[in-house]
Amino acid sequence: MTDVSDTELKKVIADFLEMGHVENIVAMFRREPAYYSWTGEILDDERFAVRVGVSVLFEELKNIQPEKLSLAIPSLIKLLASDSPTMRGEAIGVLGLIGTAEAVAHIQAMQEDPSPQVREMVEMVLEELS
């Protein structure tokens, strides 16, 4: 039996999220917290359903193991530097779901983003958190 590479596994996770199989991915993240560090890479997907799936995943994980969510922050910070306003906005949304002081600080740092859509997302997320 051959091992699955991290790249292949990230693609499988994204594909499962796109198909709506969030419960399978929740189980994987619960068993292997190292997967949290892949959040930014998984979120950086052109498929809208994958990005929605990441949000649903984090809503579920927040109920099950909120203490682990902050493991995703470093990967999301990388996405905040993306050239794509869409991806920056998506990262802000997931940081909002994480909701820790560290996550909020990174959201607040995006208040002067050049993109009006990103600034609007920051405002929305901060309003929800207050």
JOVEN-V160915 format. One record per residue. N is the residue number from 1. NEAR is the number of other ideal C-beta (glycine too) atoms within 12 Angstrom. D_FIRST is the distance of its C-alpha to the first C-alpha in whole Angstrom. Layout:
N&NEAR&D_FIRST / N&NEAR&D_FIRST
This chain:
1&3&0 / 2&5&4 / 3&8&7 / 4&13&9 / 5&10&13 / 6&17&16 / 7&14&18 / 8&13&15 / 9&22&15 / 10&29&19 / 11&20&19 / 12&23&18 / 13&35&20 / 14&32&23 / 15&21&22 / 16&28&22 / 17&36&25 / 18&25&27 / 19&18&26 / 20&16&28 / 21&21&25 / 22&28&26 / 23&19&26 / 24&20&22 / 25&35&22 / 26&28&25 / 27&19&22 / 28&27&20 / 29&34&23 / 30&21&24 / 31&15&21 / 32&19&20 / 33&20&24 / 34&18&23 / 35&30&22 / 36&34&26 / 37&23&26 / 38&34&24 / 39&46&27 / 40&32&29 / 41&28&27 / 42&41&26 / 43&42&29 / 44&29&30 / 45&29&29 / 46&14&32 / 47&21&31 / 48&16&33 / 49&20&31 / 50&33&29 / 51&30&31 / 52&23&33 / 53&33&30 / 54&46&29 / 55&31&33 / 56&26&32 / 57&42&29 / 58&41&32 / 59&22&34 / 60&26&32 / 61&33&31 / 62&25&34 / 63&15&35 / 64&20&32 / 65&23&32 / 66&19&34 / 67&14&34 / 68&27&31 / 69&31&32 / 70&31&34 / 71&27&30 / 72&41&30 / 73&32&34 / 74&22&33 / 75&31&30 / 76&42&33 / 77&27&36 / 78&21&34 / 79&36&34 / 80&36&38 / 81&20&39 / 82&26&37 / 83&13&40 / 84&21&39 / 85&24&41 / 86&23&39 / 87&32&36 / 88&37&39 / 89&33&40 / 90&37&37 / 91&45&36 / 92&43&39 / 93&38&39 / 94&43&35 / 95&44&37 / 96&34&40 / 97&34&38 / 98&39&37 / 99&28&40 / 100&23&41 / 101&14&44 / 102&20&41 / 103&35&40 / 104&25&43 / 105&20&45 / 106&35&42 / 107&39&43 / 108&23&47 / 109&21&46 / 110&36&46 / 111&22&49 / 112&12&50 / 113&27&48 / 114&12&49 / 115&22&48 / 116&15&50 / 117&21&47 / 118&32&45 / 119&22&48 / 120&20&49 / 121&30&45 / 122&32&46 / 123&23&49 / 124&20&48 / 125&32&45 / 126&25&47 / 127&12&50 / 128&17&47 / 129&22&46 / 130&12&50
